[in-house]
């Protein structure tokens, strides 16, 4: 699944009329967060989501009407018992948002956002026009930001480095790409670190480990996952990567493995206790994963969680 702005750019290429709707405000409990977006097409297709249920159904109906009239509008919905009982959506909070049937007029901006290499801030003015915004206005507050109904900053995908190209890496990489990470796989085995096993968007770095570990880390935020073919290679990679400013670094293995490597690193002055405490080993949320796809889900769930925590700071 492509990033939303890539999907938006693809919609422009289809030359099919659509309405862009987004959530600009949330109070209390709701099925989606500020910034959730969806494209509503004349034929009933929906790309993206505002949370589903009666909320999305109501916005969908308004978006279809807006396609006919060309008139943008705001909306505010209270997700209470009266509104959502039939559809099972009684979150109790409220959401506000925008319906933009003329969003395609900002085609160049959407294409720019689909290919960002550095943070870009955009917004919707009070006349419903879409434009680049002042990057200094963070975080956005509609009550104090004169002239704007909504703003957000779009950043390039976070770097996700994977040491190892075996079955776990092969399951993690395509899922990470769908989740808006820029994936680079490192290994000394060209027969595995190959696009025969990884999506074309994956960057592959193949060579001796001592050379691979000299590759400079990209600008933060960067995430790392160590899943090589064995304990010794994991420890070798960790020797270098534990010194790098990853915002989150995980390593596959048992608690016993983590304890053994920790003792070795402390004894040999490779890393401090504080440095090692920042390493997640075993990596992944505890969902009792057994199969390789389940392990990939547990690993990516933890990375999504850490990325969200970073964005909330």
C-alpha positions as CSV (number, residue, x, y, z in Angstrom):
1,X,0.0,0.0,0.0
2,X,1.5,3.3,-1.1
3,X,1.7,6.3,1.2
4,X,-1.4,8.5,1.1
5,X,0.2,11.3,-0.9
6,X,1.5,8.8,-3.4
7,X,-2.0,7.5,-3.7
8,X,-3.3,11.1,-4.1
9,X,-0.7,11.6,-6.9
10,X,-1.9,8.4,-8.6
11,X,-5.5,9.6,-8.4
12,X,-4.5,12.7,-10.3
13,X,-3.0,10.6,-13.0
14,X,-6.2,8.7,-13.3
15,X,-8.0,12.0,-14.2
16,X,-11.1,10.8,-12.2
17,X,-12.9,13.5,-10.1
18,X,-12.5,13.0,-6.3
19,X,-13.1,14.8,-3.1
20,X,-10.4,15.0,-0.4
21,X,-11.8,14.9,3.2
22,X,-9.7,15.1,6.3
23,X,-10.1,15.3,10.1
24,X,-8.8,18.6,11.4
25,X,-9.9,18.3,15.0
26,X,-10.7,15.7,17.6
27,X,-12.2,16.0,21.1
28,X,-12.5,13.0,23.4
29,X,-12.6,9.5,22.0
30,X,-12.8,9.0,18.2
31,X,-12.0,6.3,15.6
32,X,-9.2,8.3,14.0
33,X,-6.7,11.0,14.8
34,X,-6.2,14.5,13.5
35,X,-4.8,14.3,10.0
36,X,-6.7,11.2,8.9
37,X,-7.6,11.5,5.2
38,X,-9.6,9.8,2.5
39,X,-10.3,10.4,-1.2
40,X,-13.9,9.8,-2.3
41,X,-14.5,9.1,-6.0
42,X,-17.7,9.4,-8.1
43,X,-17.8,5.6,-8.6
44,X,-17.9,5.0,-4.8
45,X,-14.3,4.1,-4.3
46,X,-12.6,5.3,-1.2
47,X,-8.8,5.6,-0.8
48,X,-7.6,6.1,2.8
49,X,-9.9,6.2,5.8
50,X,-11.5,8.5,8.3
51,X,-12.1,5.7,10.6
52,X,-14.9,3.8,9.0
53,X,-18.4,3.3,10.3
54,X,-21.1,5.9,10.3
55,X,-18.6,8.8,10.5
56,X,-17.0,7.8,7.2
57,X,-20.4,7.0,5.6
58,X,-21.7,10.4,6.5
59,X,-18.6,12.2,5.1
60,X,-18.8,10.0,2.0
61,X,-22.3,11.2,1.4
62,X,-21.3,14.8,1.8
63,X,-18.2,14.3,-0.4
64,X,-20.4,12.9,-3.2
65,X,-22.7,16.0,-3.0
66,X,-19.6,18.3,-3.0
67,X,-18.3,16.7,-6.2
68,X,-21.5,17.8,-7.9
69,X,-21.6,21.3,-6.5
70,X,-17.9,22.0,-6.3
71,X,-18.4,23.6,-2.9
72,X,-16.0,22.9,0.0
73,X,-17.2,22.8,3.5
74,X,-16.4,22.0,7.1
75,X,-18.1,19.4,9.3
76,X,-18.4,18.6,13.0
77,X,-19.9,15.4,14.3
78,X,-20.6,14.2,17.8
79,X,-20.0,10.5,18.0
80,X,-22.6,9.8,20.6
81,X,-25.3,7.2,21.1
82,X,-27.8,8.9,18.8
83,X,-25.4,9.3,15.9
84,X,-23.6,6.0,15.9
85,X,-25.8,3.3,17.6
86,X,-26.9,1.5,14.4
87,X,-23.4,1.3,13.1
88,X,-21.8,0.4,16.5
89,X,-19.8,3.7,16.6
90,X,-20.5,5.4,19.9
91,X,-17.0,6.6,20.8
92,X,-18.4,9.6,22.8
93,X,-16.1,12.2,21.3
94,X,-16.4,14.6,18.5
95,X,-14.5,15.2,15.2
96,X,-14.3,18.1,12.9
97,X,-13.0,18.2,9.4
98,X,-12.9,19.5,5.9
99,X,-14.4,18.4,2.6
100,X,-12.4,19.6,-0.4
101,X,-13.9,18.8,-3.8
102,X,-11.4,21.0,-5.6
103,X,-8.3,19.5,-4.1
104,X,-7.0,18.4,-7.5
105,X,-6.3,22.0,-8.3
106,X,-3.3,21.7,-5.9
107,X,-1.8,18.9,-8.1
108,X,1.7,20.2,-8.0
109,X,1.7,20.4,-4.2
110,X,0.4,16.8,-3.9
111,X,3.1,15.6,-6.2
112,X,5.7,17.4,-4.2
113,X,4.4,15.8,-1.0
114,X,4.4,12.4,-2.6
115,X,8.2,12.7,-3.2
116,X,9.4,14.7,-0.1
117,X,13.1,14.4,0.8
118,X,12.8,16.9,3.6
119,X,9.9,18.1,5.8
120,X,7.3,20.2,4.0
121,X,4.4,22.1,5.7
122,X,1.1,22.6,3.9
123,X,-2.3,23.7,4.9
124,X,-5.9,24.7,4.0
125,X,-6.7,28.3,4.2
126,X,-10.0,29.7,5.4
127,X,-11.1,30.1,1.8
128,X,-10.5,26.3,1.4
129,X,-7.5,26.8,-0.9
130,X,-4.6,24.5,-0.4
131,X,-1.1,25.9,-0.2
132,X,2.4,25.7,1.4
133,X,2.4,27.0,4.9
134,X,4.8,28.6,7.3
135,X,7.1,25.9,8.7
136,X,7.5,27.8,11.9
137,X,3.8,27.4,13.0
138,X,4.2,24.2,15.0
139,X,2.1,22.7,16.4
140,X,-0.9,24.1,14.5
141,X,-3.7,25.6,16.5
142,X,-6.8,26.6,14.5
143,X,-7.8,29.0,17.2
144,X,-4.6,31.1,17.0
145,X,-3.5,30.5,13.4
146,X,-5.2,33.3,11.5
147,X,-6.2,32.5,8.0
148,X,-5.8,28.7,8.3
149,X,-8.3,25.9,8.8
150,X,-5.7,23.1,9.0
151,X,-1.9,22.6,8.7
152,X,0.4,19.6,8.9
153,X,4.0,18.8,8.2
154,X,4.8,16.0,5.8
155,X,8.2,14.3,6.4
156,X,10.0,11.7,4.3
157,X,9.8,8.1,5.4
158,X,11.9,7.3,8.5
159,X,15.0,5.2,7.7
160,X,14.7,1.6,8.8
161,X,17.9,-0.4,8.7
162,X,17.7,-4.2,8.8
163,X,20.9,-6.2,9.5
164,X,20.3,-9.6,8.0
165,X,18.4,-10.8,5.0
166,X,16.9,-14.1,6.1
167,X,13.3,-15.1,6.5
168,X,12.5,-12.6,9.3
169,X,14.0,-9.7,7.3
170,X,12.1,-10.9,4.2
171,X,8.8,-10.8,6.1
172,X,9.5,-7.5,7.8
173,X,10.8,-5.4,4.9
174,X,7.7,-5.4,2.6
175,X,5.4,-4.7,5.6
176,X,7.7,-1.8,6.8
177,X,7.6,-0.3,3.3
178,X,3.8,-0.3,3.5
179,X,4.0,1.4,6.9
180,X,6.0,4.4,5.5
181,X,9.5,3.3,6.4
182,X,12.5,3.6,4.0
183,X,14.0,0.2,4.2
184,X,17.7,-0.7,3.8
185,X,18.9,-4.3,4.2
186,X,22.5,-5.1,5.1
187,X,24.1,-8.6,4.6
188,X,27.2,-10.3,3.4
189,X,25.1,-12.9,1.5
190,X,24.3,-11.6,-2.0
191,X,22.2,-14.7,-2.7
192,X,19.7,-13.6,0.0
193,X,20.2,-9.8,0.0
194,X,18.6,-9.7,-3.5
195,X,15.5,-8.2,-5.0
196,X,14.4,-11.8,-5.7
197,X,13.4,-11.8,-2.0
198,X,12.9,-8.1,-1.3
199,X,10.6,-5.5,-3.0
200,X,12.2,-3.2,-5.6
201,X,11.9,-0.2,-3.2
202,X,14.2,-1.9,-0.7
203,X,17.8,-0.6,-0.8
204,X,20.3,-3.4,-0.5
205,X,23.8,-3.1,0.9
206,X,25.9,-6.2,0.3
207,X,29.5,-6.8,1.4
208,X,31.7,-7.7,4.3
209,X,30.3,-6.8,7.7
210,X,33.2,-4.7,8.7
211,X,32.7,-2.5,5.6
212,X,28.9,-2.5,5.9
213,X,29.1,-1.3,9.5
214,X,31.0,1.8,8.4
215,X,28.0,3.1,6.4
216,X,27.0,6.4,8.0
217,X,23.5,6.6,9.5
218,X,21.1,9.0,7.7
219,X,19.6,12.0,9.3
220,X,17.3,11.1,12.3
221,X,14.9,9.7,12.9
222,X,16.4,6.3,12.1
223,X,15.3,2.9,13.3
224,X,17.3,-0.3,13.4
225,X,16.6,-4.0,13.5
226,X,19.2,-6.8,14.0
227,X,18.1,-10.1,12.6
228,X,21.3,-11.8,11.2
229,X,21.9,-15.5,10.9
230,X,23.2,-16.0,14.4
231,X,24.3,-14.8,17.8
232,X,27.9,-13.9,16.7
233,X,26.8,-11.8,13.7
234,X,24.1,-10.1,15.8
235,X,26.7,-9.2,18.4
236,X,29.1,-7.9,15.7
237,X,26.4,-5.6,14.3
238,X,25.3,-4.5,17.7
239,X,28.9,-3.6,18.6
240,X,28.7,-0.8,16.1
241,X,25.0,0.0,16.0
242,X,24.7,0.4,19.7
243,X,27.0,3.5,19.3
244,X,24.7,5.0,16.6
245,X,21.9,7.5,17.4
246,X,19.0,5.3,16.4
247,X,15.8,6.5,17.9
248,X,14.9,2.8,18.4
249,X,17.0,-0.3,18.0
250,X,15.8,-3.8,18.3
251,X,17.4,-7.2,18.1
252,X,15.8,-10.6,17.7
253,X,16.5,-13.3,20.3
254,X,15.7,-14.5,23.8
255,X,16.1,-12.8,27.1
256,X,19.0,-15.2,27.8
257,X,20.8,-14.1,24.6
258,X,20.3,-10.5,25.6
259,X,21.7,-11.1,29.1
260,X,24.7,-12.9,27.7
261,X,25.5,-10.2,25.1
262,X,24.9,-7.5,27.8
263,X,27.4,-9.1,30.2
264,X,30.0,-9.5,27.4
265,X,29.6,-5.8,26.3
266,X,29.9,-4.5,29.8
267,X,32.9,-6.7,30.6
268,X,34.7,-5.6,27.5
269,X,33.7,-2.0,27.8
270,X,31.9,-2.1,24.4
271,X,28.9,-0.3,25.8
272,X,27.5,1.1,29.0
273,X,24.5,-0.3,30.9
274,X,22.5,2.7,29.9
275,X,23.3,2.1,26.2
276,X,22.3,-1.5,26.4
277,X,19.1,-0.7,28.3
278,X,18.0,1.2,25.2
279,X,18.1,-1.9,23.1
280,X,14.9,-4.0,22.7
281,X,15.8,-7.6,22.9
282,X,13.8,-9.7,22.4
283,X,12.3,-7.2,19.9
284,X,8.6,-7.1,19.2
285,X,5.4,-6.8,21.2
286,X,4.5,-9.9,23.1
287,X,1.6,-11.3,21.0
288,X,2.7,-14.9,21.3
289,X,4.0,-14.8,17.7
290,X,5.2,-18.1,16.3
291,X,5.2,-18.0,12.5
292,X,7.5,-15.7,10.6
293,X,4.6,-13.4,9.5
294,X,3.4,-13.2,13.1
295,X,6.9,-12.3,14.2
296,X,7.0,-9.6,11.5
297,X,3.7,-8.2,12.8
298,X,4.9,-8.1,16.4
299,X,8.2,-6.4,15.4
300,X,6.5,-3.7,13.2
301,X,3.9,-3.1,15.9
302,X,6.6,-2.1,18.3
303,X,8.3,0.1,15.7
304,X,5.0,1.8,14.9
305,X,4.5,2.4,18.6
306,X,8.0,3.9,19.0
307,X,7.5,6.1,16.0
308,X,4.2,7.4,17.3
309,X,5.8,8.2,20.7
310,X,8.5,10.1,18.9
311,X,5.9,12.1,16.9
312,X,4.0,12.9,20.1
313,X,7.0,14.5,21.8
